[in-house]
């Protein structure tokens, strides 16, 4: 049986390098494509070189000619499109770059797949931000956290789309292009509307990757600012569980194609900001000083993914408990302080 070939755009990023290590260890011939613009990608590439066999293409997804050349030569069986501008705040300050990377970059990938390897399974890393503020979901305060008053399973894929912020618009446009290319051109493409992903190799910053950022800041005694009251809740998913979800979609393209999936920890894997601080304080055996500031525009009191569709169609559920995943993340930060 011939070895299958996978292209991972943004493959030197947090999720990308974990996916490259995972699939590389399962007899996939992996090609990592990245422009290495994000802090930490060079370190992730070094880590991959230590234990993974892969090809590397130094390329930006805005370079259409380079994308066409890569896909024509690669004959890929699967494409994980993870390359993106990832911060809402950055999209507000530079919406043009945000659009070019997220919307146009995704179009470049889809159209090149259509022309060069239309049978490749295409997975787009979308975001829960395509749902906006979800004004129709009532929330209530309960102890250290907000919760949905009437959505016990969380937010499902039937929720109306409501793009909010340039980031929401660019990722939302790419999300819809992915589904439409699947329908119109019969490409086995799917959109994963991902919630908060965390884990090792994540160089989190204040504007993106909050679980990793809190762990890094707490261990290195950096200032932590909480915007709002800290009781806002997100479902969180360990990167290893996310990569298993990618694998489930690749194994069953006939079930995943043309589908959008909400991908996160679901109701059983949630954290408020203050609850994460409490976990970190217990691990470090000291109080963590906090600064509080006003809520940021567009911030949701609650977001929890309804992940039942993934279970029903692809047989996937999260496996890594939050406390275990956060413990692994803290151990990685402690062992790699020189990287930060």
C-alpha contacts under 8 A as a table, 3 or more apart, distances in Angstrom:
res1	aa1	res2	aa2	distance
3	X	27	X	6.61
3	X	28	X	6.13
3	X	29	X	6.52
4	X	27	X	7.57
4	X	28	X	5.29
4	X	29	X	6.00
4	X	76	X	7.43
4	X	77	X	6.05
5	X	28	X	5.75
5	X	29	X	4.63
5	X	30	X	5.96
5	X	31	X	7.68
5	X	74	X	7.60
5	X	75	X	7.21
5	X	76	X	4.84
5	X	77	X	5.29
5	X	78	X	6.65
6	X	28	X	6.61
6	X	29	X	6.10
6	X	30	X	4.89
6	X	31	X	6.12
6	X	76	X	5.45
6	X	77	X	5.91
6	X	78	X	4.80
6	X	79	X	5.70
6	X	80	X	7.59
7	X	30	X	6.02
7	X	31	X	4.81
7	X	32	X	6.14
7	X	33	X	7.15
7	X	76	X	6.54
7	X	78	X	6.43
7	X	79	X	4.78
7	X	80	X	6.23
8	X	11	X	4.98
8	X	16	X	6.51
8	X	20	X	7.29
8	X	30	X	7.40
8	X	31	X	6.26
8	X	32	X	5.14
8	X	33	X	6.00
8	X	79	X	5.93
8	X	80	X	4.75
8	X	81	X	6.04
8	X	82	X	6.88
9	X	16	X	7.32
9	X	32	X	6.26
9	X	33	X	4.67
9	X	34	X	5.98
9	X	61	X	7.82
9	X	79	X	7.78
9	X	80	X	6.33
9	X	81	X	5.04
9	X	82	X	5.34
9	X	83	X	5.06
10	X	13	X	5.47
10	X	16	X	5.73
10	X	32	X	7.27
10	X	33	X	5.90
10	X	34	X	4.79
10	X	35	X	7.63
10	X	81	X	7.19
10	X	82	X	5.12
10	X	83	X	3.87
10	X	84	X	7.19
11	X	14	X	7.96
11	X	15	X	7.45
11	X	16	X	3.85
11	X	17	X	5.23
11	X	19	X	7.67
11	X	20	X	6.75
11	X	32	X	4.77
11	X	33	X	5.62
11	X	34	X	5.89
11	X	82	X	7.21
11	X	83	X	7.46
12	X	16	X	5.58
12	X	17	X	4.98
12	X	32	X	6.89
12	X	33	X	7.52
12	X	34	X	6.09
12	X	36	X	7.09
12	X	41	X	5.01
12	X	42	X	7.28
12	X	44	X	5.68
12	X	45	X	5.57
13	X	16	X	4.99
13	X	17	X	5.76
13	X	38	X	7.58
13	X	40	X	7.53
13	X	41	X	5.43
13	X	44	X	6.94
13	X	83	X	8.00
13	X	202	X	7.92
14	X	17	X	5.77
14	X	18	X	6.59
14	X	41	X	7.81
14	X	44	X	7.58
14	X	200	X	7.79
14	X	201	X	5.48
14	X	202	X	4.93
14	X	203	X	7.35
15	X	18	X	5.31
15	X	19	X	6.12
15	X	82	X	7.68
15	X	202	X	7.88
15	X	239	X	6.48
16	X	19	X	5.04
16	X	20	X	6.07
16	X	82	X	6.66
17	X	20	X	4.91
17	X	21	X	6.15
17	X	44	X	6.44
17	X	45	X	7.40
17	X	48	X	6.85
17	X	201	X	7.96
18	X	21	X	5.18
18	X	22	X	6.13
18	X	201	X	7.74
18	X	239	X	7.31
18	X	240	X	7.43
18	X	243	X	7.71
19	X	22	X	5.02
19	X	23	X	6.06
19	X	243	X	5.85
20	X	23	X	5.45
20	X	24	X	5.63
20	X	30	X	6.50
20	X	32	X	7.31
20	X	48	X	7.83
20	X	52	X	7.80
20	X	54	X	7.93
21	X	24	X	5.14
21	X	25	X	6.13
21	X	48	X	6.76
21	X	51	X	7.84
21	X	52	X	6.00
22	X	25	X	5.34
22	X	26	X	6.68
22	X	243	X	7.54
23	X	26	X	4.92
23	X	27	X	6.76
23	X	28	X	5.54
23	X	30	X	7.29
24	X	27	X	5.71
24	X	28	X	5.13
24	X	29	X	6.44
24	X	30	X	6.02
24	X	52	X	6.24
24	X	53	X	6.68
24	X	54	X	7.26
25	X	28	X	7.26
25	X	52	X	7.33
29	X	53	X	7.93
29	X	54	X	6.68
30	X	53	X	7.59
30	X	54	X	5.06
30	X	55	X	6.40
31	X	54	X	5.61
31	X	55	X	4.56
31	X	56	X	5.72
31	X	57	X	7.23
32	X	54	X	6.93
32	X	55	X	6.07
32	X	56	X	4.85
32	X	57	X	6.15
33	X	56	X	5.97
33	X	57	X	4.71
33	X	58	X	5.97
33	X	59	X	6.14
33	X	60	X	7.93
34	X	56	X	7.94
34	X	57	X	6.61
34	X	58	X	5.41
34	X	59	X	5.53
34	X	60	X	6.40
34	X	83	X	7.31
35	X	58	X	5.33
35	X	59	X	4.90
35	X	60	X	5.02
36	X	39	X	7.78
36	X	41	X	5.50
36	X	42	X	6.44
36	X	58	X	7.47
37	X	41	X	7.38
38	X	41	X	5.88
39	X	42	X	7.51
39	X	203	X	7.44
40	X	43	X	5.16
40	X	44	X	6.24
40	X	203	X	6.24
41	X	44	X	4.96
41	X	45	X	6.11
42	X	45	X	5.11
42	X	46	X	6.36
43	X	46	X	5.08
43	X	47	X	6.28
43	X	339	X	7.77
44	X	47	X	4.95
44	X	48	X	6.21
44	X	201	X	6.82
45	X	48	X	5.05
45	X	49	X	6.22
46	X	49	X	5.06
46	X	50	X	6.54
47	X	50	X	5.28
47	X	51	X	7.21
48	X	51	X	5.73
48	X	52	X	5.32
48	X	53	X	7.89
49	X	52	X	5.71
49	X	53	X	7.08
59	X	63	X	7.22
59	X	66	X	7.01
59	X	67	X	7.84
60	X	63	X	5.55
61	X	64	X	6.84
61	X	67	X	6.59
61	X	83	X	7.38
61	X	101	X	6.89
61	X	105	X	4.95
61	X	106	X	7.53
61	X	108	X	7.04
61	X	109	X	7.24
62	X	100	X	6.75
62	X	101	X	6.21
62	X	104	X	6.91
62	X	105	X	5.01
62	X	108	X	7.17
63	X	66	X	5.38
63	X	67	X	6.23
64	X	67	X	5.00
64	X	68	X	6.12
64	X	108	X	5.93
65	X	68	X	5.18
65	X	69	X	6.21
66	X	69	X	5.09
66	X	70	X	6.13
67	X	70	X	5.13
67	X	71	X	6.16
67	X	108	X	7.36
67	X	109	X	6.96
67	X	112	X	7.00
68	X	71	X	5.31
68	X	72	X	5.94
68	X	112	X	5.57
68	X	116	X	7.45
69	X	72	X	5.23
69	X	73	X	6.17
70	X	73	X	5.37
70	X	74	X	5.87
71	X	74	X	5.01
71	X	75	X	6.38
71	X	76	X	7.03
71	X	112	X	6.90
71	X	113	X	6.91
71	X	116	X	6.09
71	X	117	X	7.01
72	X	75	X	6.27
72	X	116	X	5.21
72	X	117	X	7.30
75	X	116	X	7.64
75	X	117	X	6.20
76	X	79	X	6.95
76	X	117	X	6.59
76	X	120	X	6.10
77	X	117	X	7.73
77	X	119	X	6.99
77	X	120	X	4.40
77	X	121	X	6.34
78	X	120	X	4.73
78	X	121	X	4.51
78	X	122	X	5.95
78	X	250	X	7.23
79	X	120	X	6.59
79	X	121	X	6.09
79	X	122	X	4.85
79	X	123	X	6.34
80	X	122	X	6.12
80	X	123	X	5.04
80	X	124	X	6.42
80	X	125	X	7.75
81	X	106	X	7.62
81	X	109	X	7.78
81	X	122	X	7.31
81	X	123	X	6.05
81	X	124	X	5.03
81	X	125	X	6.27
82	X	124	X	6.64
82	X	125	X	5.43
83	X	102	X	7.88
84	X	101	X	6.02
84	X	102	X	5.42
85	X	90	X	8.00
85	X	91	X	7.77
85	X	98	X	5.88
85	X	101	X	6.28
85	X	102	X	6.28
86	X	90	X	7.99
86	X	167	X	7.66
86	X	208	X	7.08
87	X	90	X	5.29
87	X	91	X	6.40
87	X	167	X	7.18
87	X	207	X	6.10
87	X	208	X	5.71
88	X	91	X	5.11
88	X	92	X	6.49
88	X	165	X	6.83
88	X	166	X	7.31
88	X	167	X	5.34
88	X	168	X	7.71
88	X	207	X	7.55
89	X	92	X	5.24
89	X	93	X	6.59
89	X	207	X	6.71
90	X	93	X	5.19
90	X	94	X	5.94
90	X	95	X	7.61
90	X	98	X	7.66
91	X	94	X	5.17
91	X	95	X	4.71
91	X	96	X	7.97
91	X	97	X	7.64
91	X	98	X	5.32
91	X	165	X	7.38
91	X	166	X	5.43
91	X	167	X	5.29
92	X	95	X	5.64
92	X	165	X	6.88
92	X	166	X	6.14
92	X	167	X	7.63
94	X	97	X	5.76
94	X	98	X	6.43
95	X	98	X	4.89
95	X	99	X	6.07
95	X	166	X	5.86
95	X	167	X	7.70
96	X	99	X	5.24
96	X	100	X	6.23
97	X	100	X	5.03
97	X	101	X	6.09
98	X	101	X	5.41
98	X	102	X	5.93
98	X	103	X	7.80
98	X	166	X	7.23
98	X	167	X	6.62
98	X	170	X	6.86
99	X	102	X	5.38
99	X	103	X	5.15
99	X	104	X	6.46
99	X	166	X	7.54
99	X	167	X	7.77
99	X	170	X	5.27
100	X	103	X	5.90
100	X	104	X	4.86
100	X	105	X	6.10
101	X	104	X	5.96
101	X	105	X	4.77
101	X	106	X	7.45
102	X	105	X	5.38
102	X	106	X	5.90
102	X	170	X	5.51
102	X	171	X	5.84
102	X	174	X	6.76
103	X	106	X	5.35
103	X	107	X	6.25
103	X	170	X	4.91
103	X	171	X	6.31
103	X	173	X	6.08
103	X	174	X	5.00
104	X	107	X	4.94
104	X	108	X	6.10
104	X	174	X	7.88
105	X	108	X	5.08
105	X	109	X	6.41
106	X	109	X	5.06
106	X	110	X	6.17
106	X	174	X	5.85
107	X	110	X	5.10
107	X	111	X	5.94
107	X	174	X	6.88
107	X	177	X	7.07
108	X	111	X	5.36
108	X	112	X	6.00
109	X	112	X	5.21
109	X	113	X	6.09
110	X	113	X	5.10
110	X	114	X	6.16
110	X	178	X	7.00
110	X	181	X	7.24
111	X	114	X	4.95
111	X	115	X	6.33
112	X	115	X	5.10
112	X	116	X	5.83
112	X	117	X	7.70
113	X	116	X	5.19
113	X	117	X	4.94
113	X	118	X	5.34
113	X	120	X	7.32
114	X	117	X	6.18
114	X	118	X	4.62
114	X	185	X	7.12
114	X	187	X	6.96
115	X	118	X	6.50
117	X	120	X	5.69
118	X	186	X	7.92
118	X	187	X	5.61
118	X	188	X	7.93
119	X	187	X	6.27
119	X	188	X	6.76
120	X	187	X	7.35
120	X	188	X	6.78
121	X	187	X	7.34
121	X	188	X	5.03
121	X	189	X	5.82
121	X	250	X	6.22
121	X	253	X	6.58
122	X	187	X	7.58
122	X	188	X	6.16
122	X	189	X	4.39
122	X	190	X	6.34
123	X	189	X	5.78
123	X	190	X	5.11
123	X	191	X	5.92
123	X	192	X	7.06
123	X	246	X	7.46
124	X	175	X	7.21
124	X	178	X	7.08
124	X	189	X	7.64
124	X	190	X	6.32
124	X	191	X	4.86
124	X	192	X	6.07
125	X	191	X	6.35
125	X	192	X	5.24
125	X	193	X	6.59
125	X	194	X	6.77
126	X	171	X	6.14
126	X	172	X	7.43
126	X	174	X	7.74
126	X	175	X	5.98
126	X	191	X	6.02
126	X	192	X	5.27
126	X	193	X	4.46
126	X	194	X	5.97
127	X	130	X	6.17
127	X	171	X	7.01
127	X	172	X	7.94
127	X	192	X	7.15
127	X	193	X	4.19
127	X	194	X	4.60
127	X	195	X	6.33
128	X	131	X	6.00
128	X	132	X	7.87
128	X	193	X	5.15
128	X	194	X	5.66
128	X	195	X	5.58
128	X	262	X	7.32
129	X	132	X	5.34
129	X	163	X	6.94
129	X	164	X	7.22
129	X	168	X	5.40
129	X	172	X	7.92
130	X	161	X	5.68
130	X	162	X	5.96
130	X	163	X	5.05
130	X	164	X	7.33
130	X	168	X	5.42
130	X	169	X	7.40
130	X	171	X	7.12
130	X	172	X	5.23
130	X	193	X	7.90
131	X	134	X	6.03
131	X	159	X	6.98
131	X	160	X	6.57
131	X	161	X	4.66
131	X	162	X	4.85
131	X	163	X	6.22
131	X	164	X	7.93
132	X	161	X	7.10
132	X	162	X	4.83
132	X	163	X	5.31
132	X	164	X	5.10
132	X	168	X	7.39
132	X	298	X	7.46
133	X	162	X	7.61
133	X	164	X	7.61
133	X	298	X	6.50
133	X	299	X	7.44
133	X	300	X	5.98
134	X	137	X	5.80
134	X	159	X	7.97
134	X	162	X	7.65
135	X	138	X	7.43
137	X	148	X	6.71
137	X	149	X	7.63
137	X	150	X	7.05
137	X	151	X	7.19
138	X	148	X	5.82
138	X	149	X	5.43
138	X	150	X	6.48
139	X	146	X	6.51
139	X	147	X	5.46
139	X	148	X	4.42
139	X	149	X	5.15
139	X	150	X	7.90
139	X	301	X	7.49
139	X	302	X	7.29
140	X	146	X	5.53
140	X	147	X	5.55
140	X	148	X	6.34
140	X	149	X	5.97
141	X	144	X	7.77
141	X	145	X	5.99
141	X	146	X	4.40
141	X	147	X	6.40
142	X	145	X	5.48
142	X	146	X	5.81
142	X	147	X	6.96
143	X	146	X	7.87
144	X	231	X	5.48
144	X	272	X	7.23
144	X	274	X	7.08
144	X	275	X	7.24
145	X	231	X	4.34
145	X	232	X	5.96
145	X	233	X	6.23
145	X	272	X	5.81
146	X	231	X	5.97
146	X	232	X	5.68
146	X	233	X	6.15
146	X	272	X	7.97
146	X	301	X	6.24
146	X	302	X	6.13
147	X	233	X	7.24
147	X	301	X	7.92
147	X	302	X	6.09
148	X	151	X	5.41
148	X	152	X	6.87
148	X	154	X	7.48
148	X	302	X	7.03
149	X	152	X	7.62
151	X	154	X	5.11
151	X	155	X	6.96
152	X	267	X	7.58
153	X	266	X	7.36
153	X	267	X	6.25
153	X	304	X	7.91
153	X	305	X	7.45
153	X	306	X	5.17
153	X	307	X	7.92
154	X	266	X	6.95
154	X	267	X	6.63
154	X	303	X	7.44
154	X	304	X	4.84
154	X	305	X	4.94
154	X	306	X	4.41
155	X	159	X	6.74
155	X	303	X	7.45
155	X	304	X	6.11
155	X	305	X	4.99
155	X	306	X	4.90
156	X	159	X	5.82
156	X	262	X	6.76
156	X	305	X	6.57
156	X	306	X	4.84
156	X	307	X	7.31
157	X	260	X	6.84
157	X	261	X	6.51
157	X	262	X	6.26
157	X	306	X	7.80
163	X	168	X	4.85
163	X	169	X	5.13
163	X	172	X	6.45
164	X	167	X	7.49
164	X	168	X	5.10
164	X	169	X	6.48
164	X	298	X	7.08
165	X	168	X	5.18
165	X	169	X	6.36
165	X	298	X	7.64
166	X	169	X	4.97
166	X	170	X	6.09
167	X	170	X	5.23
167	X	171	X	6.06
168	X	171	X	5.38
168	X	172	X	5.62
169	X	172	X	4.98
169	X	173	X	5.95
170	X	173	X	5.24
170	X	174	X	6.30
171	X	174	X	5.03
171	X	175	X	5.99
172	X	175	X	4.89
172	X	176	X	6.26
173	X	176	X	5.22
173	X	177	X	6.14
174	X	177	X	5.00
174	X	178	X	6.11
175	X	178	X	5.23
175	X	179	X	6.58
175	X	191	X	6.06
176	X	179	X	5.21
176	X	180	X	6.06
177	X	180	X	5.05
177	X	181	X	5.92
178	X	181	X	5.35
178	X	182	X	6.30
178	X	189	X	6.34
178	X	190	X	6.66
178	X	191	X	6.61
178	X	258	X	7.99
179	X	182	X	5.10
179	X	183	X	6.42
179	X	189	X	6.68
179	X	190	X	6.38
179	X	191	X	6.92
179	X	258	X	5.16
179	X	259	X	6.82
179	X	260	X	7.48
180	X	183	X	5.01
180	X	184	X	5.94
180	X	258	X	7.54
181	X	184	X	5.18
181	X	185	X	5.37
181	X	186	X	6.99
181	X	187	X	6.47
181	X	189	X	7.56
182	X	185	X	5.71
182	X	186	X	4.91
182	X	187	X	4.46
182	X	188	X	5.84
182	X	189	X	5.22
182	X	190	X	7.54
182	X	257	X	6.64
182	X	258	X	5.26
183	X	186	X	5.39
183	X	187	X	7.26
183	X	258	X	6.16
187	X	257	X	7.49
188	X	253	X	5.95
188	X	254	X	7.28
188	X	256	X	7.46
188	X	257	X	4.55
188	X	258	X	6.93
189	X	253	X	7.94
189	X	256	X	7.40
189	X	257	X	4.93
189	X	258	X	5.90
189	X	259	X	7.73
190	X	256	X	6.00
190	X	257	X	5.20
190	X	258	X	5.50
190	X	259	X	5.23
190	X	260	X	5.89
190	X	261	X	7.84
191	X	258	X	7.97
191	X	259	X	6.51
191	X	260	X	4.66
191	X	261	X	6.30
192	X	260	X	5.93
192	X	261	X	5.01
192	X	262	X	6.07
192	X	263	X	6.11
193	X	260	X	6.95
193	X	261	X	5.86
193	X	262	X	4.73
193	X	263	X	5.74
194	X	197	X	7.39
194	X	262	X	6.09
194	X	263	X	4.71
194	X	264	X	5.93
195	X	234	X	7.69
195	X	235	X	6.67
195	X	236	X	6.66
195	X	237	X	7.39
195	X	262	X	7.60
195	X	263	X	6.14
195	X	264	X	4.91
195	X	265	X	7.74
195	X	304	X	7.77
195	X	305	X	6.98
196	X	209	X	7.43
196	X	234	X	6.89
196	X	235	X	6.41
196	X	236	X	4.80
196	X	237	X	6.19
196	X	264	X	6.72
197	X	209	X	7.53
197	X	236	X	5.83
197	X	237	X	4.89
197	X	238	X	5.79
197	X	239	X	5.91
197	X	242	X	7.72
197	X	264	X	7.35
198	X	202	X	6.92
198	X	209	X	7.00
198	X	211	X	6.33
198	X	212	X	6.42
198	X	236	X	7.01
198	X	237	X	6.24
198	X	238	X	5.15
198	X	239	X	5.76
199	X	202	X	6.11
199	X	212	X	7.12
199	X	238	X	5.56
199	X	239	X	5.56
199	X	240	X	7.84
199	X	325	X	6.76
199	X	326	X	7.42
199	X	328	X	7.45
199	X	329	X	5.46
200	X	328	X	7.25
200	X	329	X	5.24
200	X	332	X	6.22
200	X	333	X	7.92
201	X	332	X	7.99
202	X	209	X	7.51
202	X	212	X	6.32
203	X	209	X	7.73
203	X	212	X	6.86
203	X	213	X	7.33
203	X	340	X	7.77
204	X	208	X	6.11
204	X	209	X	4.57
204	X	210	X	6.41
204	X	211	X	7.55
204	X	212	X	4.96
204	X	213	X	4.43
204	X	216	X	7.60
205	X	208	X	5.44
205	X	209	X	6.14
205	X	210	X	6.91
205	X	212	X	7.70
205	X	213	X	5.10
206	X	209	X	7.28
206	X	210	X	6.41
206	X	213	X	6.12
207	X	210	X	7.38
208	X	213	X	7.86
209	X	212	X	5.67
209	X	213	X	6.03
210	X	213	X	4.82
210	X	214	X	5.97
211	X	214	X	5.41
211	X	215	X	6.41
211	X	276	X	7.62
212	X	215	X	5.10
212	X	216	X	6.03
212	X	329	X	7.24
213	X	216	X	5.12
213	X	217	X	5.89
214	X	217	X	5.16
214	X	218	X	5.87
214	X	224	X	7.06
214	X	276	X	7.99
214	X	277	X	7.48
215	X	218	X	5.21
215	X	219	X	6.12
215	X	280	X	6.96
215	X	329	X	7.49
215	X	330	X	6.08
215	X	333	X	7.57
216	X	219	X	5.37
216	X	220	X	6.02
216	X	222	X	7.95
216	X	330	X	7.63
216	X	333	X	6.33
217	X	220	X	5.21
217	X	221	X	5.58
217	X	222	X	4.53
217	X	223	X	6.59
217	X	224	X	6.63
218	X	221	X	5.04
218	X	222	X	6.30
218	X	223	X	7.99
218	X	224	X	7.71
218	X	280	X	7.25
218	X	288	X	6.67
219	X	222	X	7.84
219	X	284	X	7.69
219	X	330	X	7.78
219	X	333	X	7.55
219	X	334	X	7.06
220	X	337	X	7.71
223	X	289	X	7.53
223	X	290	X	7.18
223	X	291	X	7.71
224	X	289	X	7.30
224	X	290	X	5.46
224	X	291	X	6.21
225	X	290	X	5.95
225	X	291	X	4.59
225	X	292	X	5.54
225	X	293	X	6.85
226	X	229	X	7.09
226	X	230	X	6.07
226	X	273	X	7.85
226	X	290	X	7.01
226	X	291	X	6.11
226	X	292	X	4.83
226	X	293	X	6.18
227	X	230	X	6.98
227	X	292	X	5.85
227	X	293	X	4.78
227	X	294	X	5.34
227	X	295	X	4.87
227	X	296	X	6.43
228	X	231	X	7.87
228	X	232	X	7.86
228	X	292	X	6.82
228	X	293	X	6.14
228	X	294	X	5.28
228	X	295	X	4.24
228	X	296	X	7.50
229	X	232	X	7.31
229	X	292	X	7.24
229	X	295	X	7.94
230	X	272	X	6.68
230	X	273	X	4.93
230	X	274	X	5.25
231	X	272	X	5.29
231	X	273	X	6.02
231	X	274	X	6.13
231	X	301	X	7.57
232	X	272	X	5.31
232	X	273	X	6.39
232	X	300	X	7.18
232	X	301	X	4.56
232	X	302	X	5.61
233	X	270	X	6.71
233	X	271	X	5.50
233	X	272	X	4.18
233	X	273	X	6.85
233	X	301	X	6.39
233	X	302	X	4.78
233	X	303	X	6.34
233	X	304	X	7.65
234	X	270	X	5.58
234	X	271	X	5.73
234	X	272	X	6.47
234	X	302	X	6.02
234	X	303	X	5.04
234	X	304	X	5.66
235	X	264	X	6.07
235	X	265	X	5.01
235	X	266	X	5.60
235	X	267	X	6.69
235	X	269	X	5.56
235	X	270	X	4.06
235	X	271	X	6.38
235	X	303	X	6.70
235	X	304	X	4.94
235	X	305	X	6.65
236	X	264	X	5.94
236	X	265	X	4.85
236	X	266	X	7.60
236	X	269	X	5.87
236	X	270	X	5.65
236	X	271	X	7.03
236	X	322	X	7.48
237	X	241	X	6.74
237	X	242	X	6.85
237	X	264	X	5.15
237	X	265	X	4.50
237	X	269	X	7.13
237	X	318	X	7.22
237	X	322	X	7.89
238	X	241	X	5.45
238	X	242	X	6.52
238	X	265	X	7.87
238	X	320	X	6.65
238	X	322	X	7.88
238	X	325	X	6.30
239	X	242	X	4.90
239	X	243	X	6.23
240	X	243	X	5.24
240	X	244	X	6.45
241	X	244	X	5.12
241	X	245	X	6.47
241	X	317	X	7.96
241	X	318	X	5.64
241	X	319	X	6.61
241	X	320	X	7.05
242	X	245	X	5.04
242	X	246	X	6.51
242	X	263	X	7.60
242	X	264	X	7.82
242	X	318	X	7.99
243	X	246	X	4.98
243	X	247	X	6.31
244	X	247	X	4.94
244	X	248	X	6.20
244	X	316	X	7.84
245	X	248	X	5.00
245	X	249	X	6.40
245	X	316	X	6.31
246	X	249	X	5.27
246	X	250	X	6.28
247	X	250	X	5.04
247	X	251	X	6.13
248	X	251	X	5.18
248	X	252	X	6.43
248	X	314	X	5.99
248	X	315	X	7.66
248	X	316	X	7.07
249	X	252	X	5.26
249	X	253	X	5.86
249	X	255	X	7.62
249	X	256	X	5.55
249	X	314	X	6.74
250	X	253	X	5.58
250	X	256	X	7.95
252	X	255	X	5.50
252	X	256	X	6.32
252	X	314	X	7.22
253	X	256	X	4.95
253	X	257	X	5.52
254	X	257	X	5.77
255	X	259	X	7.98
255	X	313	X	6.45
255	X	314	X	7.30
256	X	259	X	5.53
256	X	313	X	7.63
256	X	314	X	7.68
261	X	307	X	7.57
261	X	309	X	6.84
261	X	310	X	6.43
262	X	305	X	5.92
262	X	306	X	6.52
262	X	307	X	5.79
262	X	309	X	7.84
262	X	310	X	7.63
263	X	266	X	7.95
263	X	305	X	6.60
263	X	306	X	7.97
263	X	307	X	6.08
263	X	310	X	7.64
264	X	304	X	7.64
264	X	305	X	5.70
264	X	307	X	6.83
264	X	318	X	7.97
265	X	268	X	6.66
265	X	269	X	4.68
265	X	270	X	6.73
265	X	304	X	7.81
265	X	305	X	7.04
265	X	307	X	7.74
265	X	318	X	6.16
266	X	269	X	5.67
266	X	270	X	7.05
266	X	304	X	5.81
266	X	305	X	4.95
266	X	306	X	5.76
266	X	307	X	5.84
267	X	270	X	6.18
267	X	304	X	6.32
267	X	305	X	7.23
267	X	306	X	7.50
269	X	321	X	6.80
269	X	322	X	6.00
270	X	304	X	7.49
270	X	322	X	7.49
271	X	275	X	6.03
271	X	276	X	6.36
272	X	275	X	5.07
272	X	276	X	6.40
273	X	276	X	5.28
273	X	277	X	6.41
274	X	277	X	4.95
274	X	278	X	6.18
275	X	278	X	4.98
275	X	279	X	6.35
276	X	279	X	5.07
276	X	280	X	6.27
277	X	280	X	5.08
277	X	281	X	6.07
277	X	288	X	7.38
278	X	281	X	5.06
278	X	282	X	6.24
279	X	282	X	5.31
279	X	283	X	6.29
279	X	323	X	7.73
280	X	283	X	5.04
280	X	284	X	6.07
281	X	284	X	5.12
281	X	285	X	5.51
281	X	286	X	5.38
281	X	287	X	5.62
281	X	288	X	6.33
282	X	285	X	4.94
282	X	286	X	7.04
295	X	299	X	6.84
296	X	299	X	5.65
300	X	303	X	6.61
306	X	309	X	7.68
307	X	310	X	5.65
307	X	311	X	6.79
307	X	317	X	7.85
308	X	311	X	5.05
308	X	312	X	6.05
309	X	312	X	5.01
309	X	313	X	6.00
309	X	314	X	7.95
310	X	313	X	5.46
310	X	314	X	5.35
310	X	315	X	6.46
310	X	316	X	5.76
310	X	317	X	7.51
311	X	314	X	5.50
311	X	315	X	4.25
311	X	316	X	4.59
311	X	317	X	5.98
312	X	315	X	5.81
312	X	316	X	7.91
320	X	324	X	6.66
320	X	325	X	6.27
321	X	324	X	5.34
321	X	325	X	6.19
322	X	325	X	5.10
322	X	326	X	6.04
323	X	326	X	5.26
323	X	327	X	6.07
324	X	327	X	5.08
324	X	328	X	6.29
325	X	328	X	5.14
325	X	329	X	6.28
326	X	329	X	4.98
326	X	330	X	6.14
327	X	330	X	5.15
327	X	331	X	6.19
328	X	331	X	5.14
328	X	332	X	6.26
329	X	332	X	5.16
329	X	333	X	6.31
330	X	333	X	5.11
330	X	334	X	6.10
331	X	334	X	5.08
331	X	335	X	6.16
332	X	335	X	5.17
332	X	336	X	6.10
333	X	336	X	5.13
333	X	337	X	5.83
334	X	337	X	5.72
336	X	339	X	5.65
336	X	340	X	7.69
337	X	340	X	5.69
